Amino acid sequence: MDDTITTKISAYKPYLGDRYETFLYAFRQFAANSGKVIVELGTSRSFVSGGIEGCFSSKSKYWQPDKIATWDWGSGVFTKVCLECLKHLKFEFHSVDISRTAIKISKTITSGYKNKTRYHLTSSEDFLKKFNKKIDLLYMDAADNNEEGAQIHLREANILLERDLLADKGVILIDDINLNPDQLAMGLIPKGKYSIPFLMDHGYKRTTNSYQVILEKNKD
Ligand SMILES: C[S@@+](CC[C@H](N)C(=O)[O-])C[C@H]1O[C@@H](n2cnc3c(N)ncnc32)[C@H](O)[C@@H]1O
């Protein structure tokens, strides 16, 4: 067990809420499998949470690295949290986004990790069609919680299987699946609505099922 990860993530635990257990599990599995390649589809696109002044603004005055409570916890800040929790390991982190502004914001957030981080300004599907490495940890978080987002995830899942991109012990983490009553009342649709059953029909096992879902290959 990698205790460094547990120690690192504890700083974010009060803010991660329902994402805490699944982030921790995914990071631990990645370390236990001696993973090397992380891919995040959909990067951290805001310095602050929705509805707060500075939301989606790329003005760096809104980024307060030392005030963790001000970060965009509504979205989970995976880009930063993942890099921080795994920084003692050797790996490459690929973050993909279709929005130039989102990438600019995320680059500011992760400015301390330039040696580990590569940004890709492209759609998640085009990225997956061209990427040529096996992925040890895949975070499927592109697009929003609506029908279009669910269709994008299904197409991503298709490419993932067609190109056999996940490493044998690879982990897929999918955000926003078991939505809370407020989200459901707003008419939101989980991004993984179609991709999760599709991947499970093709042999992937659901190993955690809370707010986020984790799927793994070759699990008994
Ligand atoms: C929910 S945010 C990602 C949040 C981020 N993973 C985090 O933990 O903070 C979704 C992102 O997906 C991007 N996006 C939307 N459609 C996309 C697509 N087809 N391909 C790649 N990125 C896309 C948006 O620009 C946005 O930045």
The ligand as an SDF file (V2000), in Angstrom:
LIG
                    3D

 27 29  0  0  0  0  0  0  0  0999 V2000
  -16.3940   18.6910  -16.3100 C   0  0  0  0  0  0  0  0  0  0  0  0
  -15.0980   19.4710  -17.1660 S   0  0  0  0  0  0  0  0  0  0  0  0
  -13.6930   18.5110  -16.7070 C   0  0  0  0  0  0  0  0  0  0  0  0
  -13.3230   18.7020  -15.2570 C   0  0  0  0  0  0  0  0  0  0  0  0
  -11.9620   18.1970  -14.8390 C   0  0  0  0  0  0  0  0  0  0  0  0
  -11.7100   16.8160  -15.2530 N   0  0  0  0  0  0  0  0  0  0  0  0
  -11.7650   18.3270  -13.3610 C   0  0  0  0  0  0  0  0  0  0  0  0
  -11.6300   17.2960  -12.6440 O   0  0  0  0  0  0  0  0  0  0  0  0
  -11.7440   19.4600  -12.8580 O   0  0  0  0  0  0  0  0  0  0  0  0
  -15.4040   18.9640  -18.8020 C   0  0  0  0  0  0  0  0  0  0  0  0
  -14.4130   19.4960  -19.8290 C   0  0  0  0  0  0  0  0  0  0  0  0
  -14.6450   18.7530  -21.0390 O   0  0  0  0  0  0  0  0  0  0  0  0
  -14.3640   19.6080  -22.1290 C   0  0  0  0  0  0  0  0  0  0  0  0
  -14.9890   19.0210  -23.3330 N   0  0  0  0  0  0  0  0  0  0  0  0
  -16.2710   19.1180  -23.7600 C   0  0  0  0  0  0  0  0  0  0  0  0
  -16.4580   18.3730  -24.8720 N   0  0  0  0  0  0  0  0  0  0  0  0
  -15.2620   17.7900  -25.1440 C   0  0  0  0  0  0  0  0  0  0  0  0
  -14.8040   16.9090  -26.1560 C   0  0  0  0  0  0  0  0  0  0  0  0
  -15.6340   16.4380  -27.0960 N   0  0  0  0  0  0  0  0  0  0  0  0
  -13.5050   16.5300  -26.1410 N   0  0  0  0  0  0  0  0  0  0  0  0
  -12.6490   16.9910  -25.1790 C   0  0  0  0  0  0  0  0  0  0  0  0
  -13.0410   17.8330  -24.1980 N   0  0  0  0  0  0  0  0  0  0  0  0
  -14.3300   18.2150  -24.1720 C   0  0  0  0  0  0  0  0  0  0  0  0
  -14.8890   20.9720  -21.7030 C   0  0  0  0  0  0  0  0  0  0  0  0
  -14.2540   22.0120  -22.4360 O   0  0  0  0  0  0  0  0  0  0  0  0
  -14.5570   20.9610  -20.2080 C   0  0  0  0  0  0  0  0  0  0  0  0
  -13.3550   21.6490  -19.9710 O   0  0  0  0  0  0  0  0  0  0  0  0
  1  2  1  0
  2  3  1  0
  2 10  1  0
  3  4  1  0
  4  5  1  0
  5  6  1  0
  5  7  1  0
  7  8  2  0
  7  9  1  0
 10 11  1  0
 11 12  1  0
 11 26  1  0
 12 13  1  0
 13 14  1  0
 13 24  1  0
 14 15  1  0
 14 23  1  0
 15 16  2  0
 16 17  1  0
 17 18  1  0
 17 23  2  0
 18 19  1  0
 18 20  2  0
 20 21  1  0
 21 22  2  0
 22 23  1  0
 24 25  1  0
 24 26  1  0
 26 27  1  0
M  CHG  2   2   1   9  -1
M  END
$$$$
